[in-house]
Amino acid sequence: MKMTLLYVLSLVALAVHSAVAAESEPPASSEVTAAMQPYLDSYKLAGVIGLIADKSGKVHYKNLLGYADVDAKKPISEDNVS
């Protein structure tokens, strides 16, 4: 599971620019949701931003899961990538 998390986070770093420039919103990946949900449920992660893109930079799937601020119950968003 750690490799999956690292892979998803790496994709975020490589594809943030493409996600912002995308014309239409890509769907969420059920596989990413299934892989990350145990970490959210066990409170090991507050939130996850995951992108799956091809080498040209086109984003095929985008997942925004969990919270940017757990106490305030503020959902995570693309703006939370720094």
C-alpha positions in Angstrom: 0.0 0.0 0.0 2.9 2.4 0.6 4.0 2.1 -3.0 0.5 2.9 -4.1 0.5 6.0 -2.0 3.9 7.1 -3.3 2.8 6.4 -6.9 -0.4 8.5 -6.5 1.5 11.4 -4.8 4.1 11.3 -7.6 1.5 11.6 -10.2 0.1 14.6 -8.3 3.5 16.4 -8.5 3.8 15.6 -12.2 0.3 16.4 -13.4 -1.0 19.4 -11.3 -0.4 21.7 -14.2 -2.3 19.4 -16.6 -5.3 19.1 -14.2 -5.7 22.8 -14.1 -5.5 23.2 -17.9 -7.9 20.3 -18.6 -11.1 21.3 -20.5 -13.4 18.9 -18.7 -13.3 17.3 -15.3 -11.9 13.8 -15.4 -13.8 11.1 -13.4 -12.6 9.7 -10.1 -10.8 6.4 -10.2 -12.5 3.7 -8.2 -9.2 1.9 -7.9 -7.5 4.9 -6.3 -10.5 5.4 -4.0 -10.4 1.7 -2.9 -6.6 1.9 -2.3 -6.7 5.1 -0.3 -9.9 4.6 1.7 -8.4 2.3 4.3 -5.8 5.1 5.1 -8.6 7.6 5.4 -10.8 5.3 7.5 -7.9 4.5 9.9 -7.0 8.2 10.2 -3.5 7.7 8.8 -4.3 10.3 6.2 -6.6 13.3 6.4 -6.9 13.7 2.7 -5.6 12.6 -0.6 -5.3 14.2 -4.0 -4.6 11.6 -6.7 -4.3 12.1 -10.5 -3.7 9.5 -13.1 -2.2 11.0 -16.3 -0.5 9.7 -19.4 3.0 10.8 -20.4 1.6 13.6 -22.5 0.1 15.1 -19.4 -3.6 14.4 -20.1 -5.4 13.6 -16.8 -7.6 10.6 -17.1 -8.7 10.3 -13.5 -8.8 12.7 -10.6 -9.6 11.8 -7.0 -10.1 14.3 -4.2 -10.7 12.4 -1.0 -10.9 13.4 2.7 -10.2 16.7 4.3 -7.8 19.7 4.0 -8.9 20.6 7.6 -10.3 17.7 9.6 -11.4 19.9 12.6 -13.4 22.3 10.3 -14.5 19.4 8.0 -13.2 21.4 5.0 -13.0 19.0 2.0 -9.7 18.7 0.2 -9.4 20.5 -3.1 -6.9 21.1 -5.9 -5.9 24.3 -4.1 -4.4 22.3 -1.3 -1.4 21.2 -3.5 1.7 23.2 -2.7 
